[in-house]
Every structure is written in structure tokens, then in C-alpha cells.
Amino acid sequence: MHIVEHDATNKRFQIMDNGKLAAEMTYVTSSPQLYIIDHTFVDDAYRGQGLGDKLFSAMIHHARENSIKLMPLCPFAKGRFERHPEHADLLL
């Protein structure tokens, strides 16, 4: 089972596997209430396991709980917002 962790110091949501980075979604804080999602990475060994979707879900959950708006510059995050219009209220 892959657990998503929020690494606020390095501004990323990450999934580790035995100490190795399996996937991450990074962001820049434009303000305390605005995160700009700038990159999503999934290691080749973990592709096809839905890790990107887990990262996206964690980012959505965090944004909702903390009244944060999101600006997806990363193509992966942009695509997920297009596929899930129910999260459009989080977009800036």
C-alpha cells in the first residue's frame, strides 16, 4: 500500500517505497491560500499503479481542509482537473 505524505518543508506530496521516492507532486506557494502545482513525477518502476491520482487526491483534500486555491501548471494536474470538474471550485 502506498501512503501519501505531505512534506511541507519541501513543498510536495510524496509517496516513498522503502526509502526511495516513488512519486511526488510539487507546488509553489504564491500566498498562504494559493498553491501552484508545478510538477508531478512517478518513477518508471511505479507507473500504472495510480500513484499520480493518489497524489492529486491528497492535494485536493489538503486544499479543501485548509481553504487553499490551486493553480495547476503541471500537465498531469491540469488534466485531472479537466476530468474531475467537481473540483473546479478549488481553481483560481
KEKE-3310 file (N, C-alpha, C; in steps of 0.2 Angstrom, whole numbers, plus 5000, padded with zeros to 4 digits):
npx = (5004:5003:5007:5003:5012:5013:5025:5029:5039:5048:5038:5029:5019:5022:5026:5034:5044:5051:5061:5064:5060:5045:5035:5030:5021:5024:5024:5022:5021:5011:5004:4999:4986:4986:4992:5003:5003:5016:5023:5023:5028:5031:5040:5047:5047:5035:5024:5008:5001:4992:4998:4999:4986:4983:4992:4986:4973:4977:4982:4970:4962:4969:4969:4956:4953:4961:4957:4963:4967:4970:4982:4985:4999:5006:5005:4999:4992:4983:4976:4969:4961:4952:4946:4939:4928:4921:4930:4932:4929:4940:4950:4959)
npy = (4994:5011:5026:5043:5056:5073:5084:5098:5106:5104:5107:5098:5083:5067:5050:5037:5022:5010:5019:5025:5037:5036:5043:5060:5076:5092:5109:5127:5140:5154:5162:5161:5155:5150:5138:5133:5121:5113:5102:5085:5069:5052:5038:5027:5013:5012:5016:5016:5012:5020:5031:5044:5049:5046:5056:5068:5067:5068:5081:5088:5086:5091:5105:5108:5106:5116:5128:5132:5138:5132:5132:5124:5121:5111:5098:5085:5088:5098:5090:5081:5090:5094:5082:5080:5089:5092:5097:5110:5121:5124:5129:5143)
npz = (5000:4996:5004:5004:5009:5016:5013:5019:5021:5010:5000:4994:4990:4993:4989:4996:4995:5003:5007:4995:4983:4976:4969:4967:4969:4966:4973:4972:4984:4981:4989:5006:5004:4991:4980:4968:4957:4951:4946:4943:4946:4943:4947:4934:4938:4945:4937:4931:4942:4948:4956:4953:4954:4967:4973:4968:4974:4987:4987:4984:4995:5005:5001:5002:5016:5021:5015:5003:4987:4970:4957:4943:4934:4930:4917:4921:4932:4927:4918:4926:4933:4923:4920:4931:4935:4947:4956:4952:4960:4967:4959:4954)
capx = (5000:5007:5004:5005:5014:5014:5032:5028:5046:5050:5033:5027:5016:5026:5025:5040:5044:5057:5066:5065:5055:5041:5031:5029:5018:5027:5020:5025:5016:5011:5002:4996:4980:4987:4997:5004:5006:5021:5027:5021:5033:5031:5046:5045:5045:5029:5019:5002:4998:4988:5001:4998:4979:4984:4995:4981:4968:4979:4982:4963:4960:4973:4967:4949:4954:4964:4954:4968:4965:4975:4983:4988:5003:5008:5000:4995:4986:4978:4972:4965:4955:4948:4942:4935:4925:4918:4935:4933:4929:4947:4954:4960)
capy = (5000:5017:5031:5049:5061:5080:5086:5105:5110:5104:5109:5092:5077:5062:5043:5033:5015:5008:5025:5028:5041:5033:5048:5067:5082:5098:5115:5133:5144:5161:5165:5155:5152:5148:5133:5132:5114:5114:5096:5078:5064:5045:5034:5022:5007:5013:5018:5012:5010:5026:5035:5051:5050:5047:5062:5073:5067:5071:5089:5091:5085:5097:5111:5109:5107:5122:5134:5134:5138:5129:5133:5118:5122:5104:5095:5080:5091:5101:5085:5079:5095:5093:5075:5080:5096:5093:5101:5116:5127:5125:5133:5151)
capz = (5000:4995:5008:5003:5014:5014:5015:5018:5021:5003:4996:4990:4992:4990:4990:4997:4995:5006:5007:4988:4981:4970:4966:4970:4966:4970:4972:4975:4987:4979:4995:5010:5001:4984:4978:4961:4956:4945:4943:4945:4944:4945:4944:4929:4941:4948:4933:4930:4949:4951:4961:4952:4956:4974:4975:4966:4979:4993:4986:4984:5002:5009:4999:5004:5023:5023:5011:4998:4980:4967:4950:4940:4928:4928:4913:4924:4937:4923:4915:4932:4934:4917:4921:4938:4936:4954:4960:4949:4965:4970:4955:4955)
cpx = (5004:5003:5007:5006:5015:5021:5031:5034:5048:5044:5031:5023:5020:5024:5032:5039:5051:5063:5067:5059:5051:5037:5030:5025:5021:5023:5024:5019:5016:5008:5000:4990:4980:4993:4997:5007:5010:5024:5024:5026:5031:5036:5043:5043:5038:5023:5013:4999:4994:4991:5000:4991:4979:4986:4989:4975:4970:4980:4975:4961:4963:4970:4960:4949:4957:4962:4960:4965:4971:4976:4987:4992:5006:5003:4996:4990:4981:4973:4967:4959:4950:4944:4938:4933:4922:4923:4936:4933:4936:4952:4954:4957)
cpy = (5006:5023:5038:5053:5068:5082:5094:5109:5110:5105:5103:5087:5072:5055:5040:5026:5013:5013:5028:5032:5038:5038:5055:5072:5088:5104:5121:5137:5152:5165:5159:5152:5150:5144:5133:5126:5114:5108:5090:5073:5057:5041:5028:5015:5007:5015:5013:5009:5015:5030:5042:5053:5051:5054:5068:5073:5070:5079:5092:5091:5091:5104:5113:5110:5113:5129:5137:5133:5135:5131:5128:5120:5116:5101:5089:5083:5094:5096:5082:5084:5095:5087:5075:5087:5097:5097:5108:5122:5128:5129:5140:5154)
cpz = (5000:4999:5005:5009:5012:5017:5014:5018:5013:4998:4991:4993:4989:4993:4990:4997:4997:5006:5000:4986:4975:4966:4970:4966:4970:4968:4974:4978:4985:4985:5000:5008:4994:4983:4971:4960:4950:4942:4947:4942:4947:4942:4940:4932:4944:4944:4932:4937:4952:4956:4960:4954:4964:4977:4973:4972:4985:4993:4987:4991:5006:5007:5002:5012:5025:5019:5006:4991:4976:4959:4947:4934:4926:4923:4916:4928:4933:4920:4920:4933:4929:4917:4927:4939:4943:4958:4957:4954:4968:4966:4956:4949)
residu = (MET:HIS:ILE:VAL:GLU:HIS:ASP:ALA:THR:ASN:LYS:ARG:PHE:GLN:ILE:MET:ASP:ASN:GLY:LYS:LEU:ALA:ALA:GLU:MET:THR:TYR:VAL:THR:SER:SER:PRO:GLN:LEU:TYR:ILE:ILE:ASP:HIS:THR:PHE:VAL:ASP:ASP:ALA:TYR:ARG:GLY:GLN:GLY:LEU:GLY:ASP:LYS:LEU:PHE:SER:ALA:MET:ILE:HIS:HIS:ALA:ARG:GLU:ASN:SER:ILE:LYS:LEU:MET:PRO:LEU:CYS:PRO:PHE:ALA:LYS:GLY:ARG:PHE:GLU:ARG:HIS:PRO:GLU:HIS:ALA:ASP:LEU:LEU:LEU)
# end
